Amino acid sequence: MAYIGKQPTPVPLTSSDVADGIISNAKLAQDIISADTALGAEPADTDEFLVSDAGVLKRMDYSHIKGGAAHTLISTTTISSDASVTISSGIDSTYKVYMFELINLHPNNDNVHLHMQFLQGGSLDTGGVYDSATGEALSGGGAMAFQTETNSTYMRLAEGISSDNSSGLNGRIFLYNPSDTTYDTHMMFDVVFQEAGSVTQRNAGTGRIEETAAVDGLKFFMSAAEIDAGIIKLYGVT
């Protein structure tokens, strides 16, 4: 429609000019989301989403919908020619279960054993307080062997590990309720490696420390060698 006389000066639209609840989906641009700046990271707990609650629009914090990971990475230790590896942080009452992922631990000497000890109150316990039981299966066949240790000064996770360049020990260790001071702290492990002589071996077993003091760290070491390569990842398990 043409104007008679002078055209009115354009006036910006305000919220009072639009009745509540009349903006429909058809009136929204199709790129209303994709055209905005990308967040580029996991939302913070207080970041908000718009949701329809039985047809009623509501806002909701991300904290209410984020999924809890079964395994939360706490630390990564990269090993390079270390006589021993001690993990002394990140183990506390936050989780009831902790998992250690051992990735390609490689000794610099042949036919050695992997041992483990606990720290309590930041101090290494080297007393005769460790009990363990291990089942061993070899790819070369034969009956499964069993090893037990009572009142030892360490727990043995693997024995006869090869130092071949293509060999590395891999596996997992689960540490149960280490901060509890009523019960002894128990662990369970499952590792695979190449035995000296090119035979693949799997060791699975369990162990405990016969003390009720809280465990707050682990030490890994070979019987007669350095760990010249490998990675140990610590996870909290929910």
MIMI-187991 format. One line per 10 residues: their letters; for each residue z, y, x of N, C-alpha, C. Coordinates in steps of 0.05 Angstrom, whole numbers, plus 32768, in hexadecimal, padded with zeros to 4 digits. Layout:
residues N
A = Z Y X Z Y X Z Y X  ... .
***
This chain:
residues 238
MAYIGKQPTP = 8000 7FE8 8011 8000 8000 8000 8000 8019 8012  7FEE 802B 800D 7FED 8044 801C 8004 8057 8014  800C 8067 8028 8021 807A 8022 8015 8094 8019  8024 80A2 8006 801C 80BD 7FFD 802D 80D1 800D  8021 80E0 801C 8030 80F3 802D 8037 80E6 8047  804D 80EE 8052 8056 80E5 806D 8062 80C9 806B  805A 80B8 807E 8066 809D 8080 8083 809E 8088  8095 8090 807A 80B1 8090 8081 80B5 8086 809E  80CA 8090 80AB 80D1 8086 80C6 80DC 806A 80C4  80D2 8057 80D4 80DD 803C 80D3 80FA 803C 80D9 .
VPLTSSDVAD = 8109 802C 80CB 8125 8029 80CF 812C 800C 80D6  813B 8007 80EB 8142 7FEB 80F3 8150 7FDD 80DD  8149 7FC3 80DA 8156 7FB2 80C6 8173 7FAD 80CF  8186 7FAE 80BD 81A2 7FA9 80C3 81AB 7F91 80B2  81C2 7F87 80B9 81CD 7F70 80AA 81D2 7F76 808D  81D7 7F8F 8086 81DC 7F96 806B 81C3 7F96 805A  81AB 7F95 8068 8192 7F95 8059 818A 7F79 8051  8197 7F64 805C 8190 7F49 8057 81A7 7F3B 8049  81A2 7F30 8032 81B7 7F21 8023 81BF 7F08 8032  81D8 7F01 8030 81E3 7EE9 803D 81D4 7ED0 8033 .
GIISNAKLAQ = 81CE 7EBE 8046 81C4 7EA4 803F 81A7 7EA2 8036  8196 7EB6 803E 817B 7EB5 8035 8167 7EB0 804B  8170 7EAF 8065 815D 7EA9 807B 8159 7E8B 807B  8141 7E83 8075 813A 7E66 8074 812E 7E5D 808E  812C 7E43 8091 8120 7E37 80A9 8104 7E41 80AE  80F5 7E45 8098 80D9 7E4E 809B 80D7 7E69 80A8  80EC 7E79 80A6 80EB 7E94 80B1 80F3 7E95 80CF  80FB 7E7E 80DA 8104 7E7D 80F6 80EC 7E75 8107  80EA 7E81 811E 80D5 7E7A 8131 80DA 7E5D 813B  80C5 7E4E 8140 80C8 7E32 8149 80D3 7E30 8165 .
DIISADTALG = 80D1 7E45 8175 80DC 7E44 8190 80F7 7E52 8192  8106 7E53 817C 811F 7E62 817C 8133 7E56 8190  8130 7E3C 8196 8142 7E30 81AA 8134 7E2E 81C5  811B 7E23 81C5 810E 7E1F 81DF 8107 7E39 81EE  8105 7E4F 81E0 80FF 7E68 81ED 8117 7E75 81FA  812F 7E6B 81F4 8147 7E77 8200 814B 7E6C 821C  815D 7E79 822B 8163 7E71 8247 8171 7E56 8246  8168 7E44 8258 8174 7E29 8259 818F 7E2A 8267  81A2 7E1A 825D 81BD 7E19 8269 81BC 7E0D 8285  81AD 7DF7 8289 81A9 7DEC 82A3 81C1 7DDD 82AF .
AEPADTDEFL = 81D5 7DD7 829F 81ED 7DC8 82A8 81FC 7DBE 8290  820F 7DAC 8295 821F 7DA2 827F 822F 7DB9 8273  822F 7DBB 8258 823E 7DD1 824B 825C 7DD1 8253  8267 7DE8 8253 8284 7DEA 8256 8292 7DE2 823C  82AB 7DDA 823E 82B9 7DD0 8226 82B8 7DE5 820F  82B8 7DFF 8216 82B9 7E13 8201 829D 7E1D 81F8  8288 7E12 8204 826D 7E19 81FB 826A 7E0E 81DE  825B 7E1E 81CD 825B 7E17 81B1 823F 7E0E 81A8  8240 7DFC 8194 8227 7DF2 8187 8229 7DF8 8169  8211 7DFB 815D 8210 7E00 8140 820A 7DE6 8133 .
VSDAGVLKRM = 821B 7DDE 8120 8217 7DC4 8112 8219 7DC8 80F4  820D 7DB5 80E6 820F 7DB5 80C9 8224 7DA1 80C0  823A 7DAB 80B5 824F 7D99 80AB 824C 7D96 808D  823E 7D80 8086 8238 7D7B 8069 8229 7D93 805C  8217 7D9F 806B 8207 7DB5 8061 8213 7DD0 8066  822B 7DD2 8072 8237 7DEB 8078 8235 7DF0 8096  8229 7E05 809F 8226 7E0B 80BC 8241 7E12 80C8  8247 7E05 80DE 8260 7E0A 80ED 825B 7E0A 810B  826C 7E17 811A 826A 7E15 8137 827E 7E01 8141  8277 7DF5 8158 8289 7DE0 8163 8288 7DE1 8182 .
DYSHIKGGAA = 829F 7DE0 818E 82A1 7DDF 81AC 8296 7DC5 81B6  828A 7DC7 81CE 827F 7DAF 81DB 8295 7D9A 81E1  82AD 7DA3 81E5 82C3 7D90 81EB 82C7 7D7B 81D5  82BE 7D81 81BD 82C2 7D6E 81A7 82AD 7D58 81A6  8296 7D5C 81B4 8280 7D49 81B2 8278 7D3D 81CC  8282 7D47 81E2 827A 7D3C 81FC 8284 7D20 81FF  8274 7D0F 820B 827D 7CF3 820F 828D 7CF0 8228  82A1 7CE0 8227 82B1 7CDA 823F 82A5 7CC4 824F  829E 7CC9 8268 8292 7CB5 8279 82A6 7C9F 827F  829C 7C86 8280 82AD 7C6F 8286 82B7 7C71 82A2 .
HTLISTTTIS = 82A6 7C7B 82B5 82AE 7C7E 82D1 82AA 7C9B 82D9  82BF 7CA7 82E3 82BD 7CC3 82EC 82BF 7CC3 830A  82AA 7CCD 8317 82A9 7CCD 8335 82BE 7CE1 833F  82CF 7CD8 8351 82E4 7CE9 835C 82DD 7CF1 8379  82D3 7CDE 8389 82CC 7CE5 83A4 82B7 7CD2 83AF  82A9 7CDB 83C4 8296 7CCB 83D2 829C 7CCD 83F0  82A0 7CB7 83FD 82A6 7CB6 841A 828F 7CA9 8428  8282 7CB7 843A 826C 7CAD 844A 8277 7CA5 8465  8272 7C8C 846D 827E 7C82 8486 826A 7C82 849C  8273 7C8A 84B4 8262 7C8A 84CC 8273 7C83 84E4 .
SDASVTISSG = 8273 7C6A 84ED 8281 7C62 8505 829F 7C68 8503  82AC 7C5F 84EE 82C8 7C63 84EB 82D8 7C49 84EF  82ED 7C4B 84FE 82FE 7C33 8502 830B 7C2B 84E8  8311 7C3E 84D7 831C 7C38 84BC 8315 7C4F 84AA  8317 7C49 8490 8311 7C5E 847C 8329 7C5F 8469  8335 7C76 8467 834C 7C7A 8455 8345 7C8D 843F  8349 7C85 8426 8345 7C96 840F 8360 7C9D 8404  8369 7CB5 8408 8385 7CBD 8402 8387 7CD3 83EE  8372 7CDA 83E0 8373 7CEE 83CB 8364 7CE5 83B3  836C 7CEF 839B 835F 7CE7 8383 836A 7CD0 8374 .
IDSTYKVYMF = 837E 7CC3 8380 838B 7CAB 8373 83A7 7CB4 836A  83AA 7CB7 8350 83C4 7CC1 8345 83C7 7CB6 8329  83D5 7CC4 8318 83DA 7CBB 82FD 83C5 7CC3 82E9  83AF 7CD0 82F3 839A 7CD9 82E0 838D 7CC2 82D2  8389 7CAC 82E0 837C 7C94 82D4 838E 7C7C 82D8  838B 7C69 82C5 839A 7C50 82C8 838B 7C3C 82DA  8371 7C40 82DC 8360 7C2E 82EC 834E 7C3F 82FE  834C 7C37 8317 833A 7C44 832A 8326 7C2F 8335  830E 7C37 833A 82F9 7C25 8344 82EE 7C30 835F  82EC 7C1E 8372 82DF 7C25 838C 82C5 7C16 838E .
ELINLHPNND = 82B0 7C25 8392 8295 7C19 8396 828F 7C19 83B4  828C 7C01 83BF 8286 7BFE 83DB 8268 7BF9 83DE  825A 7C0A 83EE 823D 7C09 83F0 8235 7C06 840D  822A 7BEF 8413 821F 7BE9 842E 8232 7BF0 8445  824A 7BE5 8443 825D 7BE8 8459 8253 7BD5 8470  8250 7BE0 8487 8243 7BD1 849D 8255 7BD2 84B6  825D 7BBB 84C1 826E 7BBB 84D9 825C 7BBC 84F2  8268 7BC6 8508 8258 7BC7 8521 825D 7BAE 8532  826D 7B9C 8529 8271 7B82 8536 826C 7B6C 8522  8265 7B54 852D 825E 7B3E 851C 8276 7B2D 8515 .
NVHLHMQFLQ = 8275 7B20 84FD 8289 7B0C 84F5 82A5 7B18 84F3  82A7 7B2F 84E5 82C1 7B3D 84E1 82C9 7B3C 84C4  82E2 7B44 84BF 82ED 7B44 84A4 82F3 7B60 849A  82F0 7B64 8480 82F7 7B7E 8474 8313 7B7C 8468  8325 7B8E 8471 8341 7B8E 8468 8347 7BA8 8458  835C 7BA7 8449 8364 7BBE 8439 8383 7BC0 8438  838D 7BD8 8439 83AA 7BDD 8435 83AE 7BF5 8422  83C6 7BF7 8418 83CD 7C0D 8405 83DD 7C23 8413  83DA 7C3B 8408 83EB 7C51 8410 83FF 7C56 83F8  8417 7C5C 83FF 842C 7C63 83EC 843A 7C7C 83F5 .
GGSLDTGGVY = 8438 7C91 83E4 8443 7CAA 83EC 8436 7CB6 8404  841C 7CAF 8407 840C 7CB9 841E 8410 7CAA 8438  8421 7C96 8438 8426 7C86 8450 841B 7C6A 844D  840E 7C60 8462 8402 7C46 8462 8418 7C30 8463  8416 7C1D 8451 8429 7C07 8451 841D 7BF0 8461  8428 7BEA 8478 841E 7BD4 8489 8431 7BBD 848A  8444 7BBC 8478 8457 7BA6 8477 844B 7B8D 846B  845A 7B77 846D 8451 7B5D 8462 8455 7B5C 8444  8447 7B6D 8435 844C 7B70 8418 8433 7B6B 8407  841E 7B60 8414 8405 7B5C 8405 8400 7B3F 83FF .
DSATGEALSG = 83F9 7B39 83E6 83F1 7B1E 83DD 83D4 7B20 83D3  83C4 7B0C 83D8 83A9 7B0C 83CD 839E 7AEF 83CA  838A 7AED 83B9 837D 7AD3 83B5 835F 7AD9 83B1  834E 7ACA 83C0 8331 7ACF 83C0 8322 7AB5 83BD  830D 7AB7 83AD 82F9 7AA1 83AA 82E0 7AA9 83B9  82D4 7A96 83C8 82BD 7A9C 83D9 82A6 7A89 83D1  828F 7A94 83CC 8277 7A85 83C6 8261 7A8C 83D9  8253 7A79 83E5 823E 7A7D 83F9 8223 7A74 83EF  820E 7A84 83F6 81F3 7A7C 83EE 81EA 7A63 83FB  81F7 7A5B 8411 81EF 7A42 841F 81F8 7A29 8411 .
GGAMAFQTET = 8207 7A2C 83FA 8210 7A15 83EB 822C 7A0C 83F3  8233 79F5 83E9 824E 79EB 83EE 8262 79F4 83DA  827A 79E8 83DB 828E 79EE 83C7 8299 7A0A 83CC  82A2 7A16 83B6 82AE 7A31 83B8 82C8 7A2F 83C6  82CD 7A41 83D9 82E6 7A41 83E9 82F9 7A56 83DE  8313 7A51 83E3 8328 7A63 83D9 833A 7A6A 83F1  8341 7A84 83F2 8353 7A8D 8406 836B 7A9B 83F9  8382 7A97 8403 839A 7AA5 83F9 83AA 7AB1 8410  83B6 7AC7 840A 83C8 7AD5 841E 83E2 7ADC 8410  83F8 7AD7 841D 8412 7ADE 8412 8422 7AEC 8427 .
NSTYMRLAEG = 842E 7B02 841F 843E 7B13 8431 842F 7B1A 844A  8416 7B22 8446 8405 7B2A 845C 8408 7B48 8460  83FE 7B52 8477 8400 7B6F 847C 83E7 7B7E 8472  83D5 7B70 8465 83BD 7B7C 845A 83B1 7B69 8446  839D 7B72 8436 838D 7B60 8425 8371 7B5E 8430  8367 7B45 8432 834D 7B40 843C 8339 7B3E 8426  8324 7B4F 8427 8310 7B50 8412 82F7 7B3F 841A  82F2 7B3C 8433 82DA 7B2D 843C 82DF 7B23 8458  82D3 7B0D 845F 82D6 7B02 847A 82BB 7AF8 8485  82B7 7AFB 849F 829E 7AF1 84AC 8286 7B03 84A6 .
ISSDNSSGLN = 828A 7B1D 84A4 8274 7B2F 849C 8261 7B32 84B4  8247 7B30 84AE 8232 7B33 84C2 822E 7B50 84CA  8226 7B54 84E3 821F 7B6F 84EC 8201 7B73 84EE  81F1 7B60 84E3 81D4 7B64 84E3 81CD 7B7E 84D6  81B8 7B8A 84E0 81AF 7BA4 84D6 81A9 7BA4 84B8  81A1 7B8D 84AE 8199 7B8B 8492 81B1 7B83 8480  81C8 7B81 848C 81E0 7B78 847D 81F3 7B8F 8477  81FD 7B8F 845E 8211 7BA3 8456 8222 7B97 8440  823C 7B9D 8440 824E 7B93 842B 824D 7BA7 8413  824B 7B9B 83FB 824B 7BAB 83E3 825E 7B9F 83CF .
GRIFLYNPSD = 826A 7BB0 83BE 827B 7BA5 83AA 828D 7BBA 839D  82A0 7BB0 838D 82B2 7BC1 837E 82CF 7BB8 8380  82E0 7BCB 837F 82FD 7BC6 837F 8309 7BD5 8367  8319 7BC8 8357 8327 7BD5 8341 8345 7BD6 8348  8350 7BEE 8347 836C 7BF3 834C 837A 7BFA 8332  838F 7BEB 832B 839B 7BEE 8310 83B6 7BFD 8311  83B6 7C12 8301 83CF 7C21 82FC 83DF 7C27 8315  83D2 7C33 8329 83DF 7C36 8343 83F8 7C48 8343  83FA 7C5A 832F 8410 7C6D 832F 8429 7C61 8321  8426 7C4A 8315 843D 7C3E 8308 8452 7C35 831D .
TTYDTHMMFD = 846B 7C39 8317 8481 7C32 8329 8493 7C1D 831E  848A 7C0F 8309 8499 7BF9 82FD 848F 7BDE 8307  8474 7BDD 8309 8467 7BC4 8311 8459 7BC6 832C  8455 7BAF 8339 8445 7BAE 8351 8429 7BB7 834B  841C 7BC4 835E 8400 7BCC 835A 83ED 7BB6 8360  83DB 7BB0 834E 83C7 7B9A 8351 83AB 7BA6 8354  839A 7B96 8361 837E 7B9D 8364 836D 7B84 8360  8354 7B89 835A 8340 7B73 8356 8327 7B7B 8364  831A 7B68 8372 8302 7B70 8381 82EC 7B5B 837E  82D3 7B64 8383 82BC 7B53 8383 82A8 7B5F 8396 .
VVFQEAGSVT = 82A3 7B51 83AD 8291 7B5B 83C1 827C 7B46 83C9  8265 7B50 83D3 8250 7B3E 83DD 8248 7B49 83F8  8240 7B36 840A 8239 7B3E 8425 822A 7B27 8432  821F 7B2D 844A 8213 7B18 845A 8227 7B0E 846E  822B 7AF4 846E 823D 7AE8 8481 822E 7AE4 849C  823D 7AE5 84B2 8230 7ADF 84CB 8223 7AC3 84C9  8209 7AC3 84CF 81FA 7AAA 84CB 81E6 7AAD 84B4  81E3 7AC5 84AA 81CF 7ACC 8495 81D3 7ABE 847B  81EC 7AB8 8474 81F2 7AAC 845A 81FF 7AC2 8448  81F4 7AC5 8430 8200 7AD8 841D 821A 7ACD 8412 .
QRNAGTGRIE = 822E 7ADE 8410 8248 7AD5 8407 8252 7AE9 83F2  8260 7ADE 83DE 826D 7AEE 83CA 828B 7AE7 83CA  829B 7AFC 83CC 82B8 7AF8 83CA 82C3 7B07 83B2  82D2 7AF9 83A2 82DF 7B06 838A 82FC 7AFE 838A  830D 7B11 8385 832A 7B0B 8386 833B 7B20 837C  8355 7B1D 8381 8369 7B30 8378 837F 7B32 838C  838E 7B47 838B 83A4 7B4B 839D 83B9 7B5E 8392  83CF 7B60 839F 83E5 7B72 8397 83F5 7B7A 83AF  8404 7B8F 83AC 8419 7B97 83BF 8433 7B92 83B2  8445 7B84 83BF 845F 7B7D 83B3 8473 7B94 83B5 .
ETAAVDGLKF = 846B 7BAB 83AC 847C 7BC2 83AB 8475 7BD2 8392  8488 7BDF 8386 8483 7BEE 836D 847E 7C0C 8372  8480 7C15 838B 847A 7C31 8390 845D 7C37 8389  8458 7C4F 8380 843D 7C57 8378 842A 7C56 8390  8412 7C4C 838B 83FC 7C4B 839F 83EB 7C63 839C  83E6 7C72 83B1 83D6 7C8A 83B0 83BF 7C8B 83C4  83B8 7C74 83D0 83A2 7C73 83E3 839C 7C57 83EC  8384 7C54 83F8 837B 7C3A 8402 8370 7C3E 841E  8373 7C2B 842F 8367 7C2B 844A 8356 7C12 844D  833D 7C16 8456 832B 7C00 845C 8326 7BFE 847A .
FMSAAEIDAG = 8326 7BE6 8485 8320 7BE3 84A1 8317 7BC6 84A7  8307 7BC4 84BC 82FD 7BAA 84C5 8311 7B9D 84D8  8310 7B83 84DB 8324 7B75 84EB 8320 7B7B 8509  8307 7B7E 8512 8301 7B83 852E 82E8 7B93 8532  82E5 7BA9 8523 82CD 7BB8 8525 82D1 7BD3 8517  82BE 7BE5 851B 82BC 7BFD 850C 82AA 7BF8 84F4  82AD 7C09 84DF 829A 7C09 84C9 8286 7C1F 84D1  826E 7C17 84DA 825C 7C2B 84E5 824A 7C38 84D0  824B 7C2E 84B7 823C 7C3B 84A2 8246 7C31 8487  8241 7C41 8472 8248 7C39 8457 8252 7C50 8447 .
IIKLYGVT = 8255 7C4B 842D 825F 7C5F 841A 8274 7C53 8408  8289 7C62 8403 829E 7C59 83F0 82A0 7C6F 83DB  829C 7C67 83C2 829F 7C7A 83AC 82B8 7C73 839C  82C7 7C87 8395 82E0 7C83 8385 82DB 7C8E 8369  82E1 7C7E 8354 82DD 7C85 8338 82F8 7C82 8329  82FC 7C93 8316 8311 7C8F 8303 8304 7C81 82EA  8311 7C6D 82E0 8306 7C5D 82CA 8316 7C63 82B0  8307 7C6B 829B 8314 7C70 8281 830E 7C5A 826E .
***
